[in-house]
Amino acid sequence: MTVETLHFQAEVTKLLDIVVHALYSQKDVFLRELVSNASDACDRLRYAAITDPALTEGDSDFKVRLIPDETAKLLTVADNGIGMSREELVENLGTIARSGTQRFAEALAQQAKGDGAAALNLIGQFGVGFYAAFMVADRVDVITRKAGEDQGWKWSSDGKGDFTVEPFDGAARGTRIVLHLKDDAQDYLKGAELARVVKTYSDHIDLPVVLEEGEESRTLNAASALWTRPKAEITPEQYTEFYHHVGHAFDDPWLTVHMHAEGAIEYTGLVFVPSDRPFDLFDPDRRQRLKLYVRRVFITDDCEGLVPSYLRFLKGVVDTPDLPLNVSREMLQDNPLVRKIGRGLVGKVLGEIGKAAEDKDRYAQFWETFGAVLKEGIYEDFERHATILDLCRFRSSLRDGWISLADYLEAMPEGQDAIYFLTGDSVEALRVNPQIEGFTAKGVEVLLLTDTIDEFWTAMAPPYKEHRFAPVALAGGDLSKIKAKDAPAEADAPEADKTLEADIHALAQAMKTVLGDAVSAVKASERLTASPVCLVAGDAGVSLHMERLLKAHNRTGAHADRVLEINPKHPVIKSLAQRTASEGFADAAWLLLDQARIVEGEPVDDAAAFSRRLTAVMEKGLF
């Protein structure tokens, strides 16, 4: 027989090194992961056999078997599930999913110096729990035969960079994992220790986990679907371990939602909101992670339409008796019963998230992890956009921490009729952006939005409690209508300086002549109080931040019109207004535009010219 020697993907080799050296204190999880994988394999065959009963080969009594051999120091974890072909062995046990390879490498670099818990979390996020076996084993052999195929295969590795694959005759259907235990892992050959671990981590699995010791065998777990039990009989620890199993997760759930609905359609849902963000949360190809069961028979974990994409971080199970067992994945698409289940489930989950929001500190953890995803629902789910807006939290120009829209409305001064926002790359940069100076002076809060999705939902969101969303770039004229809270009575303003007004108008025209097509207009600003200039987008087209986002994704078609606003009250602008005919005026005009670009986060077009102009202006003392 031909034995092939293959190399692990580089990222797998790094992961194995972390696993072997960092996780001694948490070794129990290896068994949890192997039992969980075995359970999944049985679920998949149970579903496949609905349409092709011959796949079970007359053996439909699904179970996971634990077989310790103290003499040989071997522990075997076996299942009679769907098994793997040669190609699946190499793909599943030698590589990370292609879509996640780069993210996995980046995460590895960050976690390489972390502790065992961090490495465990990494394993969970990337769905590679099998490798936890190398915490306790010097060598791992995997003997498998896929249901419906005749040829079996053996995979073997010591976890040090290579693995072998060879044909294996006589393999039973399913997968048998043989662990050559390390000296410090011999306790896992004792029945009492295996029973303890299974009871702790795998009691909820919906098929027997059987311990075979010589001629004797006994079932170690309750072998009943946790979601079918009354909530009063389930402990928080059992919920957590079920989450670990169903989500292949190592974090604890941030929120658990256990519900049962009856009426036009009956279903049970046990759904979790994770504490940690999945690595592929923003991957366009990411699937939702809810498992659909029909009368406790697994159907699919890729049921399109069960929950909307803005809740794709949910993990758990949904079980209904109202769908046929032989329903195909294709039939589930646009299925009215699935849509009804989804509507009820989404309403319940959003309601429970809303209740959890009452604990502000705890809710902040959720929002920082999943807020950017939840905001997608503002424009995707018109039916629930108001509910989602209630759940949203924002950074503010006037307050630290997160605020709700209700908090924002409560603090609005007299005359304000809109919710103002500014988009950009970071809260720190937005807080010092000249565009918000006039709002700050009036005590008007501006929401500081830094997620990519903010550019989209703000353009489409309907008013919130009769208050429209308004970008500050287009709202400078609103300031005259707003009276700051607790503002002292203003003295009558002196008659406007007509000469200065004319000078500023002439300055704007002169600067536009110099700057040409670099800006669409130059005009006096109503928003600036401390800065001489700022750059804003014109009334039509995309924002400056949106233009940068599109360019970053090689979408170069969209272009924002740039308007340079000048502050008529600033000494620099007043001085320059008297020197429009001077020799260095053009250099000064370009320097002011470059200053506005830098503050806006844009690069200077010509660094050499910028340096030359700066030197020339300083020499002439124009500023």
N, C-alpha and C positions, 0 to 999 in steps of 0.2 A: 504494500500500500504506500501511496505517496504522502509524505508529510511535508506540508508547506510551512515555512517559517516567515512570519510577517512582522512588520514593525508597528507598534502603537503609534497613533497620531501624536505629534509632539506634545499637544496640550494634555493628552491622556497620561503620558509619561510624567509630566509635571504634577498632575493631580495625584497620581499614585504615590509619588514621593511625599506629598503633603499628607495623604491618608496614612501611610506607613509610619510617619514620624510625628504626627501631631494629634492623634486621636485615641491614645491609650485609655483615657478616662471615660470614653464613651463607646466602648466596643460593642455593647448590646445592640446597637442600631444595625449592625451587619445582618443579624438574623431578621430583624423587622423588615429590612429592605428585600432580602431574598424571599421571605414568605409573601410579602406584598407583590413582588414580581410574579411569583408562582400563582397567586390568586388571580392576578390580571390575565395570565396565560390561560387559566381555566375559564375565566369569563369570556374570553375571545373565542375559544373553541365552542363553548356552550351556545354562543350566538351563531357562529358559522354553521353549527350542526342543525339549526332550525331549518335551513334550506338544503342542507346536505347531510342527512343523518349518518351516512356511511363514514364520515370523518371520525366519529367516536370509536369506530372499530369494535362496537359492542361493549365498550367500557365508558359509560357515562356517569359513573360514580366519582365525581371530581373530588380531589383531596390534595393536600400538601403533606408530604411524609418527611419526618426527621429521623435519620438513622445514624446513631452514634456507634463508632467502633473504637473502643478504648485501646484495644491491642494494637491496631494499625494507626491510631491517632487520627482517624478520619471522621468527619461529620458530613453527611450527605443530606441535601435538601432537594427533594424530588417532587415533581408534579406530573399529572397526566393531562396537561393542557395542550395548547396548540403547537408547541415546539418551534424550532427554527431550522431554516435551510442553511446551507453553507454561506450564501451571500448575507443572510440576516445575521449569522454569527459574527462575520467579519465587520459588518456595519454596526451592529448593536454593541459589540464588546471590544471594538478596536478604535472607534472614532466617536467624537462628539458630533451631534447633528450639524450638518454643514451650515445651516442658517445661524447657528450660535457660536461657530468656531472663533470668530474675531472677538465677540463679547466675552467668551469664556477665557481667551488668552488675556484680555484686559483685566478681567476679574481675578485671574490667577496672579497676575503681577501685583495687584493690590493686596491680595490675601496671603501671599507667600510668607510674610513675616507675622501673620496673625496667629490666633490660638486655634485650638481644635474646634471650638464652636463655630468660628468663622469658616473654617474649611468644610465642616458639615453642612453649613448653610449653602455653600457653593455647590456641593454635591446635589443638594435638594433642588436648587434652582435650575440646574442643567439636566436633571433627570438621569443621573448616572450612579444611582445608589448601589448598583451591582459591585462597583469598585470598593465599596466598604468591606467586602469580603477579605481584602488584603490587609485589613487591620488585624485579623486573627490567623491568617493562613500564609504559609511560605509559598504554597503552590495551590492553584485552583484549576480543577478540571471540569469542563462542562460537556456532558454527553447528551445529545438531543436528536430527536427525529420529528420532523414536521408532520402534522396530521395530513394524511392523503399522499404522503411520499414514502418510498421504500427505503431510501438510503439514510442512514444515520451519520452523525458527525461528532468528532471530539475536538474541543478547543482546550488548550492548556497553556498556562503562563505562570511565571514566578513574579510577575508584576514589575520586572526590571527593564522593560523596553521592548521585548519581543513576545510573540505568542505563536503557537503552532495550531494548525488545523489539519485534520486528517479524516478520512472515511472511518466509520465505526459500524461494523455489522452487528445485527442483533439488538440494536437500541430500541427500547420501548418508546411508544409515542409520548411526547412531552419532553421535559428537560430535567436532567439530574446534575446537580452541582456538588462536586466532591471537594471538600476543603481539607487540605493537609495542614492541620492546626499547628501553630507555633507552641513552643513549650509553655509560654505564659498564658495560653488560651485553652489549656486542657480541661478547665472547668466546664466548658461547653460540651463535653462528652458525657456529663452527668445528667440523668433524667430530671432531677429536681431543678437544676439550673436552667435547662431548656424550658421546663414547665413555667418557671418564674418569668422568663423573658417573654414567652408567648402570652402568658396571662396579662403581663404588663402592656405589651405593645400590639398584640394581634388577636385579642379576645373577640373583637368585633367582626372579624373576617367571616364572610358568609359562606364558608365551606370548612370542613373539618381540617384541623392541623393535627396530624396523628404522629405520636411518638412510637417508634418501633424499637424495642429492646429485646433482641433474641427472638423468641417465639411470642412474646407478649407485645400488645399494642394498645394504646389508649389515646383518646381525643383530649387535647389540651385546652381547647377554646370553647366558647359558648356556641360558635358556629351559627349565629343568627344575625340578620341584617340589623345594624344598629338603628337605622332610621325607622324601622317598624316598631321599635319599643316605645312605650310611653316616656315622655320627657322626664317625668318625675323619677323614673328608674335609672336615668343615665347621669353619671357623675361628670363634672367638668373634665376630669382626667380622661374619661372614656371618649368624650367629644374630641379632646385634643389628639388622642392617639388615632382616632378614626380620621381626623383631618390629615395627620401625618401619612396615613395609609392611602387615602383616596387622592390626596394631592401630591403624593411623593414629596412631601415637604419636611423641612427640619425646623422651621420657625413655628411659633404657636399662632393660632388664629386670633386676629384682632376682633372679629365678631363672628358669632355663631347664630345662624337662623334655622330653627327646626320648626317646620310648619306642616299641617295637614289640611287639605281643602276638600270639601264635599259639595255636591250640588250638580250643576250641569256637567261638570267633569271632576273626577276625583284624582288627586295626586298627593304625594308626600315629598317634601323637599328638605334636605339637610345640606345647607349651603354655608360656606365659610368665606369671610374676607381675610386674606392673609395679612400678616404683619409686615412682610418683606416684599419688595417689588420683584416680580419675575424678570429675568434678564432680557426676555424677548417681548416685553410689554408693548413696545412700539414697533415691533416687527410687522410689516404689512401682511405677512403670511401666518401670523399667530392665530391659532384656533382658540375658541373658548374651551374651558376645562371642566365643564359640568358633564357628568356621566348620566345618560338616560337609561333607565331600567323599565321594563314592562313586566309587572308581576314578579319582581325581584330577579329577572333575567336581564343581564347586561345587553344593551342594544348598540350603543355607540357613545363615544366621548367627543364626537364632532357633529353635534346636532345644530345645524345652522338655523337660526331663528328662535332658539330657545331663550336666549338672552341677547340683548343688543350689544354691539361691540364696545360701548362705553362701560359695560360691566364685565369685560373679558377677563378681569383679574379674579373673578369668583371661582371657587373650587367646591366640589361636593357632588351630590347625587340628587336626581329627580326620578321618582318611581310612580308609575301610573298603571292602573288596570284597564284603562279605556282605549289603549292602542292594541292592535293585533300583534301577537308575538313575532309573526313573520314579516313585520313591517321592514321595508328596505330603507337604507339611508336616503335614497332618492325620493321615496314617498314622504319622508319627513320634511323635505323642503316645502315650504308654503303650506304645510298641513294645518288646517284650522284648529285642531285640538292642541297641537304644539303651540300655536300662537296664543291660545287661551291660557294654557299653562304658563307660558312666558309672561303674559300680562300680569297674571296674579303673582307670580314669583317676583317680578321686578317691583311691583307695588309694595310687596311685603319687605323686600330687601331695602329699598329706599326709605321706607318708613322706619325700619330698625336702625339704619344709619343715622336718620334724623334724631332718633331718641338718643343714640350714642353721642351725638354732637353736643348734648347738654354738658358733658364733661369736656371743657375747652382744651385742657392740656392733652388729654387722651385723643381727642378728635384731631388736634393739630398733627399728631403722628400719622393718622390716616390720611389727612389732607396732603401732607408733604410727600406721601408715598403714592397716592392714587388720584389726587385732585386734578392733575392735568388730563387724565383719562376721563374722569367723570364729567368734566366740562364739555367733552365731545357731545354729550347728550343734550346740551342746550340747543344745538341746531339739528341734531339727528332725531330727537324725540319731541316733536311739537306738543304731544299730549301731556308730557311731564316736564316741559322746560321750566315752568314756575317752581315745581318741587325741587328740581336740580339747582336752580338759582338760589333757593333757600339754603341748600346744603353747601354752596360755594363759600370759600373763604379767600380773602385778598390781603395783600400788603397795601399799606396806605402811606401817603406822603407826610401825614401828620402824627401817626401813631406807630409804635412798635407792635410786633406780634401780628396775629391774623384777625381780621374783622369780617363780619357778615354784611350782607346788603342791608339788613335791618339796622345794624349798628351805624352804617353809613347814612341812611335816611334820617336816623335820630339826630345826627350831628349836623345836618344841613342848615346853613344860615338862611335868613329871610331872603326871598327872591330867587333862590336856586331851584331850578325845575328839572335838572338833568343829573345823571351820574357820570362824572368825568373820569376818564382813564387815560393812561399813557402806556404804550407798549415799548419794550426794549429788551436788552440782553441781560441786565442785572438790576436788582432793586437798588443797589448802591449807586449805580450810574443814573438811574431815573430820579433818585432823590435830589440830585444836584443838577438836573437838567434845567436849563433856563426857561423852558416852556411852562413850567409850573410855578414860576416866581410870583406872578400876579395872583394865582389861586391861593398860594400860601399866605400872601399878604392879606387876603380877604378871609383867611381861616377856612377856605374851601378844601376839603379833602380830594385828593386825586388817587384813584386806584392804580397801583403800579403792577403791570402785567408783564410777565417774563416767559410764559409758556408759548410755544409755537401756536398752539390751538387758539390762543387769545386773539390772534389776528383774524380768525375766521368767525368765532361765535359772536364777537362784538359787532361785526358787520351785519349779522343776521338776527340778533336777539331782539325780540319784541320788548316794549317797555316793561319795566319791573315796577309794579304798583304805581302805574301812570307816570313813571319817570324814565325817560329815554336814556340810552347810553350814548355819550358824546365824547369823541376824542379831543383832547385839549388842543391839538394842532388846529382844529377847526372851530374852537370855542372861545377864542380870545375876546370876541365881541360880547359874550355873555356876561363878562365881569362887571360891566357897568350897571347891570340889573341887580347885582347881588350886594346885600348889605351884610357886613361881617357881624357875627354875634358879639355883643358887648362892645361894639365899636363906639368910641367917643364921638360926640357931635362934631361934625366937620365945619370948620370956618368957611365962610363964603370964599370960593376960589377967586383970585383976581382975574381980571379980564385977560383972555388968552393973548399970549404974545404972538401977534400976527406975523411979525417979522421972523421969529424963530420957526413958526409953522411953515412959512414959505421957504425958509432955508432948508428945513428937513425935507420938504417935498422936492426941492431942487437937488438935494443930496441923494435922495433915493433914485431920481432920474439919472444923475451922473454915475452913480454906482452901477445901475443896470446897464448903462452904455459901456462901461469898462468891463463888466463881468460877462456881458453878452449872453450866450446860450447856457452858461454855467448855472444860471438861475432863471426861473420863469418870471420872477418879479422881485423887486425890492420895495418894501413898504414899512411905514411906521408901525410899531408894535403897541398893543394895548396890554400885553401880558408881561412884558419885561419890567423888572424893578431894579435889579442889581447888575445884570449882564448887559454889555453893549449890543450884542446880536444873538440871534438864534436862527436855526434852520428848521423849517417846517415843510410838510407836504402841502401841495396845492389842494384845492377843493375836490378835484377829480383825480381818479387813479388810486394807486395803492399808497400805503404809508411808507416812510423811509425804512422802518424796521422790516416791513413785509418785503420790500425790495431786496434787502440784505438776505433775508431768509430764502427767497426764491433763487438768488444768485448762488447761495451756498449749496442749493440742490440743482445747480446747472439749468435753472429756469431763467433765462436772460431776457425774455420778451417783455416782462412787466417793468415799467419805469415810472418812478415817482417824480412829479414836478416839484422842483425845489424853490421855495420862497424864502428869501432872506429878510428877516424882520430886524429892524434897527430900533434901538431905545432912544426916543427923542430927549429924554431927561439925563442921559448918561454923558459925563464930561467928554469922553472920547468922541462921541457922535456930535455933540455940540461943537467941539473944536474942529472936527473934520468938515462940518457943514460950512465953515468959514474958509475952507482951503480947497474947494473943488477945482480951482484952476491952478493949484500949486504943482510943482514938478513931481513930487512923490505921491500924488493922490492915488494913482492907479495901484501902486504897491500897497498903500494902506487899505484900499478897497479889497484887494485880493487877500491880504492878511486877515481882514475881518471875516471873509468867507471861509478861509482855512480854519480860523479859530472856531467858527460855528460848526464846521465839519468835524473837527476833532472832538468837540463836546458831544456831538451827536453820535460819535463812535465810528465815523467814516475816515478812511485814510486820506491823507493829503495827496493830491494827484502828482505833484512834482516836488519832492523833498528838497532838491537843490534850489529850485526857484523860491520855495518857501524860505529857505535859509538866507538867500540873497536879499529877498524883500525885507525880511526882518532886520537884517543888518542895515540896509539902506534907510529904512524908516527911523531906526534908532539914531543913525547919524544925523538925520535931518531934524530930529526932535519933533516929528509930526504928532507923536502921541505925548 
